[in-house]
Amino acid sequence: MREPDSLEAFLRMVGEELDLTVGDGDADRDLADLPGWDSMNLLRLVTLLEADSGRRLPVRAVLEARSLAEIHSVLERQA
């Protein structure tokens, strides 16, 4: 897996890696409202992103993120 550089690529990666149906319209949707989303998906996503980028993501910022777009922003700030 290559670190996604655009929000669209990030959403595609989330859908593929976590086996979720995620589209462009879901970027700003509250995580709690995403079909199939749960805390295990968040843990899996952080693990995937950290393994791919070789960088630790700030746990507090990730936990405070309310949407996939916000998680993507955290990832971009760490680049």
Backbone bond lengths (Angstrom), bond angles and torsions (degrees), N, CA, C in turn:
res aa  C-N    CA-C-N  psi(-1)  N-CA   C-N-CA  omega(-1)  CA-C   N-CA-C  phi
1 M - - - 1.447 - - 1.519 109.33 -
2 R 1.318 117.01 133.08 1.450 122.51 176.69 1.516 108.63 -100.81
3 E 1.333 115.97 142.06 1.459 120.43 -179.29 1.526 110.03 -59.32
4 P 1.329 118.24 125.70 1.463 120.88 -178.47 1.524 111.31 -70.46
5 D 1.346 116.10 132.29 1.454 118.84 -177.77 1.528 112.79 -99.02
6 S 1.304 118.54 -18.34 1.462 120.67 177.21 1.523 108.87 -116.79
7 L 1.315 115.53 160.78 1.459 119.76 178.60 1.527 110.24 -62.21
8 E 1.327 116.81 -39.39 1.459 120.40 179.69 1.528 111.25 -62.36
9 A 1.329 116.50 -44.21 1.467 120.89 178.29 1.532 110.24 -64.67
10 F 1.323 116.66 -38.10 1.463 121.49 178.23 1.531 110.25 -62.22
11 L 1.329 116.53 -45.81 1.465 120.34 179.79 1.521 110.95 -63.47
12 R 1.327 117.26 -40.75 1.467 121.15 177.17 1.526 110.43 -60.89
13 M 1.331 115.92 -45.11 1.460 121.06 179.71 1.532 110.77 -62.18
14 V 1.325 117.27 -43.19 1.467 120.83 178.64 1.521 109.72 -59.34
15 G 1.315 116.54 -46.41 1.455 120.26 179.54 1.513 112.99 -60.91
16 E 1.337 115.84 -45.52 1.465 120.52 -177.74 1.521 112.48 -70.40
17 E 1.309 116.79 -48.73 1.463 121.23 -174.00 1.531 112.74 -73.20
18 L 1.329 116.87 -32.99 1.467 120.07 -177.97 1.517 112.13 -102.82
19 D 1.327 116.01 2.73 1.461 122.13 178.92 1.527 111.60 54.52
20 L 1.344 114.79 48.55 1.458 121.98 177.74 1.525 109.04 -117.88
21 T 1.305 116.28 152.69 1.456 120.42 173.82 1.519 107.27 -89.60
22 V 1.342 115.74 105.24 1.455 121.99 -176.55 1.520 108.00 -130.26
23 G 1.325 116.28 127.68 1.452 121.41 178.32 1.515 111.14 -120.97
24 D 1.328 115.82 177.65 1.463 120.71 -179.10 1.529 111.77 -56.64
25 G 1.328 117.00 -34.26 1.455 120.74 -179.47 1.518 113.95 -70.15
26 D 1.325 116.86 -9.65 1.466 120.93 -179.17 1.522 113.70 -93.42
27 A 1.309 117.59 -4.57 1.468 121.12 -174.72 1.520 112.82 -56.22
28 D 1.334 116.15 -42.59 1.463 120.15 -176.44 1.525 113.26 -101.54
29 R 1.316 116.34 4.48 1.470 120.53 178.79 1.528 109.30 -70.72
30 D 1.324 115.94 140.00 1.453 120.17 177.06 1.530 108.97 -58.06
31 L 1.326 116.48 135.15 1.463 120.76 -177.87 1.527 111.81 -53.72
32 A 1.304 117.11 -37.63 1.468 120.99 -179.28 1.527 112.06 -64.08
33 D 1.329 116.86 -19.89 1.462 121.22 -178.83 1.525 113.56 -96.62
34 L 1.330 117.30 -2.39 1.468 119.98 178.20 1.522 109.56 -77.87
35 P 1.325 117.61 126.83 1.472 120.04 178.84 1.535 111.35 -58.82
36 G 1.314 115.90 126.30 1.459 121.28 177.60 1.513 115.07 85.89
37 W 1.348 118.18 -4.48 1.463 120.60 -177.59 1.520 110.21 -78.58
38 D 1.340 115.48 138.27 1.454 121.00 172.72 1.521 108.48 -151.27
39 S 1.310 116.51 178.32 1.466 120.35 -175.93 1.528 112.21 -63.72
40 M 1.318 117.31 -28.10 1.471 119.72 177.43 1.526 110.74 -66.36
41 N 1.329 117.13 -35.07 1.461 119.78 176.19 1.523 110.82 -63.82
42 L 1.321 116.80 -38.84 1.459 119.84 178.24 1.525 110.00 -63.24
43 L 1.307 117.25 -44.21 1.462 121.62 178.70 1.533 110.73 -62.27
44 R 1.320 116.39 -45.62 1.469 120.23 178.63 1.519 110.70 -62.03
45 L 1.341 117.96 -42.40 1.453 121.55 -179.20 1.525 111.37 -63.28
46 V 1.314 117.12 -46.11 1.470 120.43 179.23 1.523 110.08 -61.91
47 T 1.312 117.46 -43.02 1.465 121.53 178.67 1.526 111.17 -59.97
48 L 1.330 116.77 -45.19 1.471 121.24 178.53 1.520 111.57 -62.44
49 L 1.326 116.55 -46.28 1.459 120.51 -177.74 1.520 111.84 -65.55
50 E 1.322 116.74 -41.54 1.464 119.91 178.85 1.525 111.32 -66.81
51 A 1.320 117.12 -40.92 1.466 120.10 179.44 1.519 110.70 -64.71
52 D 1.323 116.40 -40.26 1.456 120.38 -177.66 1.520 112.17 -72.33
53 S 1.311 116.92 -40.91 1.461 120.22 -175.65 1.528 112.87 -86.58
54 G 1.337 116.53 -21.34 1.458 119.36 -176.35 1.519 112.48 75.61
55 R 1.322 116.55 10.93 1.470 121.48 -179.31 1.525 109.76 -122.17
56 R 1.314 115.32 149.58 1.461 120.48 174.62 1.525 108.19 -82.13
57 L 1.303 116.41 138.68 1.459 120.54 174.38 1.517 108.63 -93.22
58 P 1.326 117.39 143.90 1.467 119.62 179.41 1.529 110.35 -67.73
59 V 1.309 115.95 114.20 1.460 122.03 -173.94 1.523 111.36 -57.16
60 R 1.301 116.66 -44.78 1.472 120.17 -177.71 1.529 110.79 -59.37
61 A 1.328 117.19 -45.38 1.470 121.29 -178.95 1.525 111.01 -64.43
62 V 1.326 116.73 -39.88 1.466 120.24 179.57 1.529 109.74 -67.03
63 L 1.318 117.56 -43.53 1.467 120.47 -179.42 1.524 112.51 -67.02
64 E 1.324 116.57 -28.58 1.464 120.55 178.86 1.522 112.33 -81.71
65 A 1.317 117.51 -15.88 1.469 121.02 -179.84 1.522 109.48 -64.65
66 R 1.317 115.89 134.25 1.463 121.10 -178.06 1.522 112.47 -103.74
67 S 1.347 117.25 -6.45 1.463 120.14 -177.38 1.529 109.42 -148.40
68 L 1.329 115.02 167.48 1.465 119.49 176.18 1.520 110.45 -65.44
69 A 1.321 117.60 -34.32 1.468 120.49 177.57 1.529 110.27 -62.11
70 E 1.321 117.33 -38.81 1.464 120.31 178.77 1.526 111.19 -69.24
71 I 1.319 118.04 -37.17 1.472 120.65 176.29 1.525 109.17 -65.28
72 H 1.318 117.20 -40.91 1.466 121.25 177.37 1.525 110.17 -60.68
73 S 1.322 117.23 -40.13 1.467 121.21 177.83 1.529 111.85 -62.66
74 V 1.323 116.32 -39.19 1.473 120.43 176.63 1.522 108.81 -61.67
75 L 1.312 116.63 -44.68 1.468 121.79 179.37 1.526 110.56 -60.98
76 E 1.318 117.53 -43.90 1.466 121.20 -179.90 1.525 111.83 -63.57
77 R 1.330 116.38 -38.56 1.474 119.62 -179.97 1.518 111.73 -66.22
78 Q 1.325 117.16 -23.73 1.467 121.20 -179.37 1.515 112.54 -87.15
79 A 1.322 117.43 -7.26 1.482 121.28 -177.45 1.501 111.19 -70.30
